[in-house]
Structure formats: structure tokens, C-alpha cells
Amino acid sequence: MNPGFHIISFSEINNQLRDAIDWLKTFVPNITPTRFGQYQKDIEYLIKVLNENKLYLLNKPVSSSKIMNSLYEADEIIQIYEGLSNCGQTKYLKNKIPIFVKGPVEVNSEKESASAHMARDISFELFIASLFSSTSFKIDFSTEADLLITNSDYRLFVECKRPNSINSIRSNVKIASSQLKKRFNLFVDKENVYGIIFISVDNIINPNHSLIYTSDEYELTRMLESNMAAFIQNNKQHWNKIGDKKIIGIVAFFKSFGIYENKKLPLYIRYALANNIIDRSEKEIDILKEVATLIDKFISNT
């Protein structure tokens, strides 16, 4: 699978974020006190500083850190808006978005409690939903699963996990596996029903959510490929223990924010890597390959 690098101007980010927040307001009218109200203020301040050529105002570590965090978070909400805004006021979105807008402003301020992580856990779930909204799959939001996607050949339950540290990967995979087994029981005929686990590796590969500087896409690609391959190699024992043959594999997904130094422009970085579970049939591996191809297309187009 190939990484995606999307160069965009700060003004474009600001305009797209404004549209996304207007959409959020249809679910949560008073968005200003939430973390997304702060992101909008931070990016508008950045635009003002750039327009007035007062870059020295960004030299304070606190100021630059806040703005980089806001740009990182803006990418996710913009993608969610672009992928799901045409779904209407579904019960799923009405339940998820009021929780999604909560949480601490900065991702590094998340505490260990599950409640502190809930907003961004749902954010990852919505992000993956937005990914599949641009594919040939139909999305069913009516089940207890994070997602149920279908086509003419099979149904695929999706569970999304966002481990906070290396030590929590195993437990996240175990919980997702248990959840998927319960989802399968919704169908009497389980012949064409499968499951897959999406794992956000942002907190694993870039735990401090540091800004990535690059002037060479080839070198950045090599770095991403190396880090993701290491993640798979170091953790595949956790999903290879899953006995249920209906669970076909995992997709590790990485998102980050960077600066393209040569062009002095923001760079949104995305990369995914699928890994099948051992002893799966040719049909099950083909399903995983189909999903991987769709993700590759999504990454290259966004």
C-alpha cells in the first residue's frame, strides 16, 4: 500500500475547517466552547499572523504547539465532514458527534482514563466511516458494530481501535475480536459475513504527535514503510492468536501533519498497511486485498 501526501495551503485548511464546523453546528449548535471552536480560532490566528508577516509571534513553543495540534486535528474533521455530510441527520451521527466534539483540546493532554479518550476514539471511527463512504460499499450504521459495510458478495463488520500505547495493543485487539464474534451472531446464515479490525497507530509511531518535516517524499515514504512494517512485525502475534476464521485481518492506519520544507506548505500524511491473519482461506485474503485496494485509492485521492 502506498502513502498519501497532500499538500495544501493554510487558507484552504481554514476554509475547509469553517465548512466542517458549520456542519458540526447542525448537531451541536454551540460549538465555540468545544475543542473545535479552539481549533478554528488557532488557525484563524495563524492566517492573521501570516498575512501580517508577524511570524515571530509563533516562536513561542506553546503557541506553535497549539497551532500544530489544531492543524493535525483539522485534517480529521475535514475528512469526516467531506465523507459523511451527505448522510443526513442519522441516528448514528446524532449519537456520535456530541461525544466526538468533547475531549481535551490537545491530543497530548489525554489522560489514561477511557472517558478522556472517547472523543478521539469516536473520531477515528468516524474517519474510517468517511473512508468507506467514498467506496462502492454500502454503510449500515444501525448495528452495534462501529461499522457494517456491504457489497453484493459479503458483509464486513468493522471494529476501530485506537491504542494509547504499545502496551495496550494486545488488549485492544482482544476486545475487537470479542466484539466481532458477537456481531457475527446477528446473522443466522454466516457464510458471507466477515470482520476486520482497524487500528490507529498514531499514538504508537508518533507518540508525541511531533511535526514531520520533509523535503523528500521518497525518504518520507521509506520512513513510513519501515515504521509500519516494524509495527506489524512486532505485534502480529496479537491478531494471529484470533481463532475465528471470520476475522480476516487488521489494517494499521497512520495519520500525521507535516511541513514540506521546499514549498513551505502544510503536508497531510496518511499511510495504511493491511495484514492478514494466518491460516485464512484464499477467499478471505482476497476480501482483505479488496479492502486494501479501496483504502489505497482513498489515500491517494485525499
Helices and strands as residue ranges (DSSP letters): E 4-7, H 10-25, H 35-51, G 55-58, H 61-84, G 85-87, H 91-100, G 107-109, H 114-133, E 138-140, E 147-150, E 155-161, G 166-168, H 169-184, E 193-200, H 202-205, E 212-214, H 217-240, E 247-260, E 265-276, H 282-301
